């Protein structure tokens, strides 16, 4: 047993070290937030102030959005912030770039930590019943997850952990996240949060809600049609 433990540690020390650094960074972030009474909304306000005070605001915002998965900060809040800070057009552009960059980072983190933990050759295992379909239909699975607004980081890390095809994941993320991104950016742009006086523009807010509802309904419709096709085979 001792020899097996030493062998496992020798083969996974890099993951253990990386996991330790990640845990320390997360603990430091949450401790700082707790000591300074920082709610997610207050953190977003500080991010907004930080980006506004710099000539490189968009670059800083995209950079912060990219590393966001490391701290498990809400992607939805940052997307709303993009709309409030940069408006519906450029806010959407920056949010799309940042969200896809962050998704890529999370995917490869999941891939790194998941390597060797799943026996891909074992088709009889219970886990294979879930991992095999996701690998074989990577694009449509991730695409539906995005349209259904499943937790953003959960999908990113899961896709990497299961080592699904990266390009299918990235394309499905880029396309499937568009409705959600537009919806949250429009919400942010309509909110008046940037002025410090929330006054919702009802027309833009209505468009935001409509896109959200249509996206969820579309995901259910596509999923239902896929199930019908599989049963017909």
N, C-alpha and C positions, 0 to 999 in steps of 0.2 A: 504493500500500500504506500509506504513511504517513498519507494522508488518511483511508483506511478505518479505520486503528487509532485515529486521533483521534476519528473519528465513533463508533466502538464505545465508547471511553472516555467520551465525552460522554454517551452514552446509558445507561451503566452505572456511572457514578461513585458513585451512591448505594449500589449493591450492593457495590462494591469497598470503600467506606468501612465499611459495616455488617459486611462479611466480615472486614475488618481488626480492628475492635473485638472481634468474636466470637473471632477467632484469638488475640488478645491475652488475652482473658478465659480462654480454654481453657488457654493456655500458663501463665498465672499460677496457675490452679487446679492443673494437673498439677505445676508447679514447687513450689508450696506443699506438695502431697501428698508429693512426693518428698523434699523437705528435712526434712519432719516425719515421714517414714516412715509415712504414712497409707495403710493398705489400705482397700478399700471397706468392710470390716466395722468398722474403726476409725472411719472417717468416719461410718458409720451410728450408732455408739455416741455420737459427739460430737453428732450431730443429736438423738439421744434425750435426752442430758443437757441440751442447749439448750432443747428443747421442754418438758421436765419442769420446768425451773427457772423457767418463765414461767407467769403466769396465763392467757396467751393461747396455750397450747401447741397446741391444735388448729388455730387460725388460722395460727400460724407453720409448722406442719407442712404444711398445705395450700399455703401460700405457697412453701415450699421445694420441694414436689412440683411446683408449677406451673412454676417456673423450672428444674427438674431437666434438661429436654432441652437447655438451653443448655450444660450441662457434661457431657452424655452419661453422667450417673450412672445406675446400674442402677435401673430402675423396679421390678423384682422385689424388690430389697433394701429399697427404701422401703416397699413393700407389706407385706413381712414385718415391717418395723419398726412399721408401723401396727398390726398385730395384737398385737405384743409390748407396745407402748406403751398402746394404748387398748382392747384386748380385741377379741373377734370381732365384736361388733355395731358399736360406734362406730368401731373401726378400719376396718371395711369401708366405713362411710359416708364417713369422711375420705379413705380411699384412692380411692374412686370419684370423689369430687369433685376431688381433686388430680390423679388420672390423666387425667380428661377435660379439666381445665383445661390441663394440660401438653400433652396431645395437640393441643388447639386451638392453643396457642402454636406448637408444632412444625409443625403443618399450615400456618399462615400464614407461618412462616419459609420453609418449603419453597416455598410459592406465590410469595413475594416474590423469592427467589433464582432460581426457575425461570422466572419471567416472561420471555417473549421468547426462551427457549432452545430451545423446541420449536415447529416449524411445524405448527400444528394443521390447516392446510388441506391438507397433503401426506399424502394417504392411501396413497401408494405407498411411503413410507419404511419402513425396517425397524422403526423404533421404533413406527410407527403400529400394527403388528401386536399390540403389547403395550398401548399406551396406549388404543387405541380400545375394546377389550373392558373394560378397567378403568373407563373413563368411562361406558360404556353400562350396566355392571352394577356400579356403584360400591358399592352397599349389600352385595350378597352377596359381592363380592370381599373387601372389608375385613372383613366379618363372619367369613368363613372364615379370614382371616389371623389375626384375634384368637383364634378358637377353637383354631387350630393352634399358638398361642404363638410366632408369628414375632416376631423382634426388634421391640419396641414402637416405638422411635424410628425404625427403618427404615421401618415402615409409615406412621408419621405424616409423615415428611419426603417419602416417595415420593408419598403421596396429595396433598400440597400441591404438590410439584414437577410432578405430572401434571395439577394443577388439576381434580381430580375434584369432583363436587358436594359442597359442604361439609356440608350437612344430612344427606345420605346417609352421609357419612364419620362425622359425629358420632353419629348414631343407631346405626350399625353398631359403632362403638367402644364406646358406652355399653352396648349389649346384649351384644356379643361378648366384652367384657372381664370381664363379671360372673363367669363360672366361674373364670377365672384369678385375679381379685381375691379371691374367696372362698377359693380354694385356698391362696394365699400368705398371706392374712390368718389363716386357720386355722392354717397352719404356724407363723406368728409367735406367735399366741396360745397354741399348745401347747408352744412351745419353752422357756419360762422364761427367755428372754434378758433380759427386763426386770429380773429379780432378780439377774442376773449368774451364775446357776447353771443352765445348760441342762439341763432335765429334761423330756423330751418326754412329753406326754400321748398315749398310744398311740391312744386312741379318736379324738381330734381330728386327730392326724397321719394316721390311716387315712382319715378323711373327706376330708382335704386331698388325699391321693394319689388317692383314688377320683374326686374331682371333676376332677382333672388328667387322668386317664386317659379319663374319659367325655367331657371336652371335646375332646380330640384325636380320639377315635373318632368323635364327632359331626361334627367338621369333615370327616373323610374320607368319612363316609357322605353328607353333604349334597353334597360335591363330586362324588362318584360318581353320585348321582342327577341332578345338574345336567348332567353329561356325557351321561348316558343320554337325557335330555330333548332335548338339543341334537342328538344323533345321530338321534333319532326324527323330528325336524322335516323 
